[in-house]
Amino acid sequence: MSRSRLVQLLAVKETGPNVNIILIPGVGTPNPKSWGLSQSPWRDFLASLNNQGVIIHGYDHHIPYNDIFTWKHILEEGHELLSALASFLDGLSRPEPVLFVCHGLGGAVLKQALCIANAQYDRYSRHLMSIAGIIFLGTPHRLEGVTSGQTGERIISILKLEEVTGSLSRQCLTKLRDSCSTMIDLASQFNITNLRVETLSVFEERPTKVRDTGRVTLSALRSKTKKLIIVDQNLCTIGTVSEQRLGVDLDHLQLVALCEPNGSPIQQIKTWLSSVITCAHDNLESRFAGERARRAESPETPTSIDNLDMTNFGFDNAQTELHGTGATHMSDQQTSTYVNIGSRQSSQQQEIETLLENFAIKQANPRTPCFMVETFARNTSFFGRDDVLRQLDDCLLPSADLLVSSQPDRTRIGLLCGMGGLGKTETAIEYAYSRRDKFDAIFWVRAEDSSKLETDIAQIAVRLGIQDPNEPDDKIINRGLALEWLLDPFRVEYTADGQVKVSASWLVIFDNADDPDLLAPYRDVANSGAVLLTSRSPLAKSAFSDRAVDISIQPFSSKESAKFLQKITGVDGRHDEAEEIGTKLGGLPLALAQMAGIIRLEFLTYTEFLTLYDDAEEEAEVHDTVLQPLRSSARGNLSTVWAIEKLSASARAILEISSFLDPDSMQESLFLSHAASVQIQSFPKKKIAFFAARKQLIGSSLFRHNQERAEYWMHRVTQDVVRAKIEPERRKPVFANTVAILSAAWPASSVGGHAVGLWELSEKLYPHITRLRELYVRYFEQGDEDLDVAFASLLNRAGWYQHERGESHKIIPILEMALELCTHVSTHDTRDLESDIRYTLGAIANETNDAESCLEHTKRFFDIRLEIAKQSTEADERLARSYNQIGVAWMMVKEYQKAEDAFLTSAKEYEKLPNYTKDMRSLALVNLGLAYWIQGKFDEATKVLELGLADREELYGVMDTHSFRTGRFLHALGNVRYSQGRIEESAEFHNKALQQYQSTIRNHHHRTADVCHKVAQHCIRNDRLSEALEFVGQALKVWSADAEKYRPEIARTFFLKAKVLSMLGQEAEAKELFEAAAALRSKIAKVAGKKTMEELTEEDFDELVTFWSR
C-alpha cells in the first residue's frame, strides 16, 4: 500500500459524474489545504459551473526537505503518486476525469508518474485517458542552449526558498546541482510521452526571496538572502502542441493562491479551467471509444448489428418485371443448400466453431536475420565517411550491457542531415550493408510520401514472413502486423527442448524523411529498436524524439576529394590536380562521381579535364541562367549540367523522361516494353540502342542499376538539374511522353472491376503517379487539353486501383485533380472519363457515410449517362451502373421508393447489354432486395434475392468463391428471414454469408465485419455469449484499422457488446461501453440531447450505418 495518499479536501458540488482536481505540492512548499482552489472565491467559481460536480483532493507526499533529499526522492514519489492515482480511479464506479494542479517540484513528481504510465501503457491506459488537463505552477522543465550546470543552478533555486520551514545546506545543494541531469532527463522523457492533454504552464513575474548560498561571511553562520525570479517563461516551457503559457504578477510561493494581488481569481486561469472542466466528460467518453476501437486484438472488442425488425414500415408492395422472375421461390431442395432444416442446433454449433477457427491467424515465426534493402545494391565505390559511420555506431548499435532483454535501451535515433548531393543515402546504404550482422533485421523505408511509407512498412511483414496466410497481400493487415513486431520484436531460437522466443534487434532506415508529420504515427516504435533518418531538413529529428542524434554530413576536404576521385576513375595522376578538381567541385560527392564518369568515358587525364572544365566555367553565366529554378543548396550543379551535355541524344532523352518519374525505382520495362508510346525522335526504340544509352548513364553516375530487380535509381538533385535544363517549351512535351509511357504500362482494368491479379504491377507503378501529380502542380497549368485528358485518365485508373485496395483515404486529392482536369476540357468528349471519376468518388462517399457527397457525384454520373443515352441507341454498361449507383445514393437519404425504381431499372439495363450474363445484374438485384426489405416488403425481397442467388448458382455453382456478391445475397436473405420471424433460417443464412466472405474477401474486409455483427446477435439469442464476444472482437479489429471512417459501425458494435457484458454480469464495463456508444452516436448523428441507456435501442444505431451493412 502506498505511504503517500490522496486526501479529499473539498466537495465543491456533487452532481453525478464528477471532475476530480488533484493538488500536488512541491518540496517544502505550502500544503494544498491553503491553496486558492480550496478557498473562496475560487470555490464559488467552481460551484457556478453548469452540470459539473467538482471534488478537490490533495496529494499527501512524504518528500523530506532537509539534507537527505536527493532527486531520487522525486522519481520514487512519481511511483507513489501513480499507485495512489490508480487505486483511487479503480475504486470509482465509473470513469471520471482528473485534472492536476502542481506547484514547483510537485510537477516533476507528476511528470515521473506519467512517464511510468506511458512506459506501461497496457496497465495504465485507463488512468492516462482520465486526465482532462494539467496546470503547472512554477514547475521547472529545462532550458535550451545552455549547459546542464547552468540549468541545474536555475532548478536548485526552487530549493532555497527563504519563507518556508526547513532548509538545505550548501553541500547538499551543490550535490543536487551537479546531479541535475536527472531532472533534465526527466524533462526529456516527459516530452517523449507526447501526452496530448490541455496543459497550462504558469510562471511568476515577481521575484521571490531565496537564500544566497554563494558565499558565507565570517561574521554570520547563516546564508544571506536575495530576490530572483525562480521559474520564468523559458524554464517552464514544455513545448507540446496543447500547452498554453501564462505569466502572472506573483512570486513563486504566491502562485498557489491563483489570485491577483487584489484577491480576485486570475481571469485567464478561470477561462482555462472552465473550458477544460466543461469538456472533460465528453473528451473522456471520446477517448475510451477510440481506445476500444484500437484495441481490436481480443474478443473484448466490439462489433454488431441489431435486430432488424422492419415490420412497421407498411409500404405498398411493388411488382418486379425481370427476366427470370416468373420462377417460383427456391425449392426446398435449393433452400436446404443453405438452411439445414433437419438438425439445426448441432450443425449451427459446428458452423460457429469453424467460423471462429477461420479467424485465427496461423502466423509463422519471423524469419531472421532479415535484410530489406534490395532497392539499392551496395556501392562498391563507396569512399570515406569513417567518422560518420563511427558516430552512427555510437548512436544506433544495441547496448551490450542490458541486464535483461526487456530492459529498455537508450533512445537510438540518428539523423543524417545535409544538403542534396552530399551522400546521405549512400552513407545509409553502406551502414546497412556493413552492419547487417549487428542487427537481427534491417529495413529500408522510403519516407518522402505516405504511399511509399505505408507500402514499405507493410512489406516488413512480408519479408519477415509473418503476414496472415489467408490474406498475405492485404496492405492494411500487413502494416498492422509489421508495427506489432516492431513494437515487440522477437526471434526464435531452436534448442534441444524446442523453440524459445528471445528479444530481437532491428534498424529501420527512413530515407528522405523531410516531412516529420508523415512519420508521427510511427514514433512509438522508436522505443523498441534503432531508427536512422536521412533528410535535408534538421526538423526531421522531431518526427521521433528531440533526443535524436544529429549527424551532419559535410563535403569532402580537398584531400578526401582527390582520393575519392582516384579510386573511382582508376587514374592515379597528379595528386595536386585531383585536389584542384575536388576544390572546383566543392567536395560534393555527387558532382565528383559524375565528373569521374566523364573522365572514364572520355579517357581524360586530370590536366585535360581541368582544361575542359575551365572552358565550361567561362560559360557559367549561361549555366546560371538555365539553373535558376534549382535549390540554392545544390552545389556542383554546373558539373551535373556538363555531364548531361556530354551524353548522346538517346541517353539524354531517357534522362529527361526519368526526371519526371519516382527516382527510387524506375523499372527497366518502362523503357524497353513501352518505347513505342514515346513521341521523342531521339528516344531509343530498340534494345541495342537503349543498352548503349544506358551504358553512358550508368558510367556517368547519373543512374545506378539494380540488376537483380531490373530497376534504376537517380539522385533527386540530378532530377532537379535535368528538369531545369529542359527548355520551358519542351518541358510539357517531355511530361506528356512520361504520362504516355505510364498509361501504356498501367495494367488494363476497367473502373468498377475488381482485378486482384493486377495489383502487384499497379503497386510498383503507383509512386510514379504521385510524382507526376506533384510535378504537374509545380510546373504546369491547365490548357493543353490532349495532355490534360491523358493525365486525368491515368490519375483515374490509379485512383480506382487504390479504391480496390481499400486505400480510399489516399486518393480523393488524386481523383479531384483528375475531375478538375477533365471538366475544363472543351475539345474532347470526356463524359465517359468524368463518369468513371464521379462513380469512384461517389463510391468512396458511400463507404464513409457521406450522403451529401455521394448524391452529388452519383447524380452527375447519372445525368451524364442519361444525356448520352438520349443521343445513342446502343446499350451502355455505364448507364446500367449509374442506375444502380443513384439507387444507392437515394437509399442513403432514405428515398426508398426512388431507390427501388432505380435498382429495378439498372437490372433491366444490364439485360440489354450484348454481352449480358446474369451475374451482371447481381448488385442491382441485391440492392433492390434490400430496398424492399427496409420498406417491409418481405415477399418481394425474398423473390428478388432468391432470383439473384439462383443466377449465381447457375453460373458458378453453390457457395462460389468467384465473388463476394454471393455473400451479399446470403447476408440480405438472413435479414429478411429474421424480419419474417424465421429466426433459425436467418442464423444459417448469416453463417453461410460469413463463410462465403471468409473464402472471397477474407477476414479483414468491412463486409466480413458486418456479418460478424449479425452472427454475434444470433449467438446472443442462443446464449452463446463467449462466442458472441469473439465475433464482436473480430469486427472491431477490422474497423479499428480506420476508426474515423468506421465510427458508425464502432458505435453500433459498442452498444451490442455492452449488452453482452451486461448479460455476463460485467456491469461496470457494460456501462462504460453503453456510454461510449451513446457519445459516439450523439456526435455522428448530431442529435439534440442524449437518450438514456434504457431508451436507446439497436435501431437507433442501425440508422447510423449504410443500408447494406445492417
MIPA-602123 format. One record per residue (C-alpha): y, z, x. Coordinates in steps of 0.25 Angstrom, whole numbers, plus 5000, padded with zeros to 4 digits. Each point is the difference from the previous one (the first is absolute). Example, Ala and Ser with C-alpha at 12.3 -4.5 7.8 and 13.67 -1.06 7.14 Angstrom:
BEGIN
498250315049 501449985006 
//
This chain:
BEGIN
500050005000 501449975005 500850115005 501349924996 500249984985 500849944989 500850114992 500649964987 501450045000 500649954987 499549924988 501349934996 499449944988 498549974996 499949884990 498649955003 499849935012 500950055011 500749965013 499750105011 501150025010 499450075013 501050065009 499650015015 500950095009 500249975015 499750105012 500850124998 500949944989 500350054986 498950034990 499949904989 500350124990 501449995005 500149854999 501049934991 498949944991 499550144996 501450044996 501049964989 500749894999 498849925006 499150074990 500849964988 500149855005 498549995001 499850064986 500949894995 499149895004 499449944987 498550024998 499750055013 499450135004 500450055014 499350115007 500550055014 499050055010 500350065014 499149985012 499750135007 499649965014 499850105012 500649935012 500550105010 501550005004 499850065014 499549975014 498649974995 500549884992 499549865005 500049864994 498650034997 500450094989 500749894993 498749915001 499150114995 500950034989 499949864995 498550024998 500350134992 501049934992 499149894996 498950104997 500950084991 500549874993 498649944998 499650144994 501250004990 499949864996 498550004998 500250124991 500849934990 499449954987 500749865003 500749945011 501550045001 501149955009 500450085012 501449995007 500250065013 501350065005 499950045015 501050075009 500049985015 498750015007 499450024986 500149854999 499249995013 498950084993 500049914988 499949875010 498850065007 499350034986 500349864996 499549945013 498750074998 499949964985 500249855005 498950015010 499050064990 500549914988 498750004992 500150155000 501450024997 500449874993 500250074986 501050105007 500849895007 500149934987 500650124994 501250005009 501349964992 501050025011 500450085012 501450065004 500150035015 501150105002 500549995015 498649965004 500049945014 499249875002 500249935013 501149935008 499949865004 500549955014 500050145007 499050075009 499050104994 500750115007 501349974993 499349994987 499450145003 501350065003 500549964986 498850054993 499950145006 501550024995 499350034987 499350125006 501350065006 500750044987 500950125001 500050054986 498550024998 499150115003 499249995012 500249915013 499349935011 500250025015 500549905009 498749985007 499349984986 501149894996 499849935014 498549994997 500349954986 501049905006 499049955011 498949984990 500849944988 499249875002 499150074989 501149994990 500449865005 498649954998 499950074986 501249924996 499449875005 498750044993 500750034987 500749865001 498649945001 499650064987 500949904993 500250104989 500749934989 500650114991 501550024997 500650085012 501450065002 500350045014 501250104999 500850035013 501150105003 501449965003 500550145003 499750075014 499050125000 500150125009 498950015010 499650085012 500549945013 498850015010 500649915010 500550125009 499950155000 501250085005 499850125010 500850094990 499249974988 498549994997 500149924988 500349854998 501449954996 500149924988 500649874997 500149904988 499449874998 499449904990 498550025002 499449894991 501049884999 499749864993 499349945013 499150125001 499650014986 499749854997 498649964998 500249854997 499149984988 500449904990 500050114989 500950095008 501450044996 500950085009 501150094996 501050085008 500650134994 501150095004 499150125003 499550065013 498550015003 499750134993 500849974988 499249874997 499050084991 501150034990 500249854996 501450034996 501449965003 500950115007 500550034986 498650034995 499749884991 498749925003 500249885009 500149884990 499349905009 498850105000 500050024985 500049854998 498849985009 499250124994 500349954986 499549865003 498750055008 499750104990 500249914988 499149895005 498950105006 499049994989 500049854998 499949985015 498950095001 499249934989 500349875006 499550045014 498750064994 499849874992 500249915013 499150095008 498949994991 500149854999 499950005016 498850105000 499149894995 498850045008 499350104992 499550004985 501150104998 501049894999 500449934986 499649884992 499849974985 500349924988 500150074986 499249984988 500649874994 499950034985 500849884995 499650014985 501450044996 500649865002 499649934988 500549865003 499549884992 498749935005 500349865006 499049895001 499749935013 499649865001 499449985014 498949905004 498750094999 500550104991 499149964989 498950075006 499750144995 500150135008 499150025012 498550024995 499350135002 499349935012 501449965006 500650144997 498850075007 500349935013 501250105001 499650114989 498750075002 499750044985 498750075003 500250105010 501550035003 500050145005 499149975012 500549865003 501450055000 499750125009 499449905010 501149904999 501150125003 499250045012 499949865005 501549974998 500450125007 499149975012 500649865001 501450075002 499450085013 500549935012 498949985010 500950015012 499449975014 500450085012 501249955007 499749905012 500550065012 500549965010 500949914992 501049905006 500949924991 501049935009 499449864999 501349944996 500350005014 499149975012 500350085012 501149945009 499449985014 501449975006 500550144995 500850065011 500650135004 500550114990 499150105006 501150114997 500049964986 498550014999 500050145006 501150044990 499149954989 498850075005 500850135000 500449984986 498849944993 498750045007 499350114993 500150145006 498850055008 500250154998 499950014985 499250134996 499349934989 500049864994 500750054988 501150065008 501349924997 500449915012 501449985005 500949904993 499549875006 501049894996 500649905010 501149904999 500149885009 501549964997 500849895006 500649864997 499249884998 499349935011 499850135009 498550004997 499850124990 498949934993 499449955013 500050145006 499450064987 498949895001 499750045014 500050154997 499049974988 499049935009 500150085013 499950134992 498949964990 499050105006 501050114998 499949994984 498949994990 500849904993 501349915002 500649924989 501149905001 500950004988 501149894997 501250084994 501149904998 499849994985 499250084989 499049884998 499550005014 500050155002 499250024987 499049895004 499850065014 499850144995 499049954990 499349935012 499850135007 498950044989 499449875002 499950015015 499550144999 498949954990 500450114990 500449914989 499450014986 498749915001 500249974985 501549955002 500149975015 501249914999 500950084991 501250035008 500550124992 498750075001 499949975015 501450055002 499650134994 498750015008 500749975013 501150114997 498950104997 499449975013 501350005008 500350144994 498750065003 499349915011 498650025003 498949935008 498550024999 499150055012 498549994999 499250115006 498650044999 500350094988 500649884993 501549954997 501250095004 501449974996 501050035010 501549985001 500549865004 501349965008 500849884996 501249925004 500849914990 501049905006 501149964990 500649875006 501449964996 500350134992 501449974998 500150064986 499750154999 499950004985 498849915000 499250105008 500450124992 498850004991 499150015013 500750115007 499050114997 498949935008 500850025013 499550155000 498649955002 500149905011 500949935009 501149904996 500749895008 501249934995 500649875006 501449984995 501449945003 500650124992 500150145005 500050054986 498549964999 499650145005 500550064987 498949934993 499050115004 500750115007 501350035008 499050065011 499549865003 500249975015 501049885002 499549925012 501049905003 499649865007 501049955010 500149865006 499249985013 500850035013 500249885009 498850045009 499150024988 500549874995 499649935013 498650065000 499849964985 500549865003 499149985012 498850064992 500149914988 500449875008 499050015011 501249965009 500350105012 501349935004 501150085006 500150144994 501649995000 500049884992 499050064990 500950124999 501249914998 499349934988 499750144994 501450045001 500549874993 499050024989 500550154998 498650055004 499549964985 498549995001 500049904988 501049915008 499350015013 498649974993 500749874994 500649965013 498750025008 499449914990 501049895004 499850025015 498549994998 500149884991 501049935009 499450045013 501350055004 500450095012 500950114998 501149935007 499849884991 500050094988 501350075004 500749865002 499649954986 500350134993 501450015007 500249864994 499650054987 500950125001 501249905002 499849964986 500050144995 501149974990 499249904993 498850104999 500950114996 500549914988 498649984996 499650145001 501150064991 499050054989 499250085010 499950155001 501050055011 498950085006 499149885003 500349985015 499349895007 500349904989 500549895009 498650005007 499349994987 500949884996 499749945013 498550024998 500149934987 500749885005 498949985010 499049984989 499549874995 500449954986 498750044994 499950145006 501550024995 499649964986 498950105000 500950105005 501149984990 499050014988 499450125006 501450075001 499950014985 498650064999 499650145001 499950025016 498850095000 498949914995 500349855000 498749944996 499649875008 499449944988 501549994994 500349905011 498749935001 499549994986 501349974993 500849925010 500149894990 500950084991 501150005011 501049894999 500650025014 499749885008 499750075013 499150114994 498649975006 499049944989 498849995009 499250115007 500249955014 501549994998 500050144995 499250065011 500949935011 501250074993 499350134999 499850005015 501549995002 500350114990 499050105006 500349965014 501550034998 499650144994 500749964987 498650014993 498950105002 498649954996 498950084994 498849915001 499050094993 500950004987 500649865002 501450064999 501350005007 501050105002 501549985003 501150105004 501050024989 501249985010 499449875004 500049964985 501450044999 500449915011 499249894995 500650004986 501450025006 499749875009 499749924988 501249924995 500550054987 499849874993 498550005005 499750154997 499749984985 499149885002 499250085010 499950114990 499649904989 498949955009 499550145003 499950024984 499249875000 499050055010 499850134993 500049934986 498849915005 499350125006 500150094989 498750014992 500049924987 500050104989 500649994986 501050114995 499250074989 498749995008 499250105008 499549945013 499550125008 499349905010 501449955004 500650145003 499650005015 500849885004 501250034991 500150145007 500149935013 501149914995 500850104992 500850055012 500649865002 500550004986 500750135001 500649955013 500549874994 500650084988 500850085010 500549885008 500349924988 501050114996 500550015014 500349865002 500149914988 500649994986 499449934988 500349864998 498949925007 499249984987 498849945007 499950125009 500350104989 498949954991 499049995011 500450145005 500050064986 498649954998 499550065012 500650134997 499450004986 498649975006 500150125010 500550094989 498949974991 499050035011 500650145002 500050024985 498549975000 499850105011 500750114992 501250005009 501049964989 501150105005 500249925013 500249864993 501150024990 501149965010 499249885005 499849954985 501450034997 500549915011 499049894996 500650014986 501449995005 499749885008 499349924990 500950034988 501249955008 499349865002 500549894992 499449875006 498550054998 499250044988 499750155004 499550044987 498650025004 500450085012 500950084992 498950034990 499150055011 501050095006 500450064986 498550014997 499850095012 501350084999 499650034985 498650045004 500650105010 500950054990 498950024990 499250085010 501150095003 500350024985 501449945002 500049944986 501449945001 499849925012 498649964995 500649944988 501249935007 499149935010 498949974990 501049954990 500649905010 498649965004 499649974986 501349934996 499849905012 498649974996 500449974986 501149915005 499049925008 499050004988 501149934991 500149895011 498549985002 498849984992 499150055012 499350134999 500650105009 499350125006 501350075003 500449994986 498750074996 500250105010 501450024996 499650034985 499150115006 501150065008 501050004989 499050074992 499950115011 501550015000 500050024985 498950105001 500950085010 501150014990 499150034988 500249874993 498549994997 500049894989 500849915010 499050035011 498849974991 500649874996 500249975015 498650035005 499449924989 500849885003 499750025015 498549994997 500249874992 500949945011 498950035010 499049934991 500849875001 499949995015 499249885005 499250095010 499950114990 498950105002 499850124991 500450115010 501449945001 500350074987 499550135004 501350075003 500649954987 498850054992 499950145006 501550024998 499949954986 498950104997 500850115006 501249964991 499150004988 499550145004 501350065002 500449954986 498850064994 499349874997 498750055006 499149894993 500949895006 500050065013 498550015001 499849864996 500949945010 499550105012 498649964997 500349865000 500750015013 498850085006 499049894995 500949895007 499850075013 498550034998 499849854997 500649965013 499750115009 498950094994 500050144996 500850105008 500549895009 500750035013 500849875000 501350074995 500550144995 500449934987 498650034994 500350155003 501349994992 499249954988 499150125001 501150105002 500749944988 498750004991 499850155004 501450034995 499849934987 498650074998 500750135002 501049974990 498949964990 499350145002 498949945007 500250095012 498649995007 500249855000 501450025006 499550085011 498949905004 501049885000 501050085009 498850045009 499749855001 501449965002 500150105012 498749955006 500649854999 501350045006 499250075012 499349875002 501249915000 501450065003 499350135006 500450145000 501450015003 500649904990 501050054990 499149944989 498850085005 500850134999 500449964986 498550004996 499750135008 501050074990 499249954988 498750045006 500650145003 500450014986 498549974995 499550115011 501050104994 499449974986 498650025005 500450135007 499849945014 501250065005 499749995015 499749854999 501349984992 500750075012 499449905010 500449884992 501450064998 500150025015 499549865003 501149944991 501150085006 499549965014 500349864996 501350034994 500550085011 500149885009 501349974993 500450124993 501349954996 499449874994 499050084992 500850114995 499649984985 498550005004 500150125008 500850084989 498949964990 498950045009 500650135004 500050034985 498549974999 499650085012 500850124995 499249994987 498750015008 500550115009 500450084987 498649984995 499450055013 500950134999 500949965011 501250034992 501050025011 499849865007 499849944986 501450054996 500649955013 499449864997 500550004986 501450035005 499949895011 499649904989 501050044991 501149995010 499649865005 499949954985 501450054998 500549935012 499349874997 500249994985 501450065001 499750084988 501050104995 499550145001 498650045003 498850024991 499250135002 498649995005 499550024986 500849894995 499649895011 498849914997 499349905008 500749894991 501350055006 499549965014 499349874995 501449954996 500450005015 499049905005 499849854998 499149964989 498849965008 500050135007 499850084988 
//
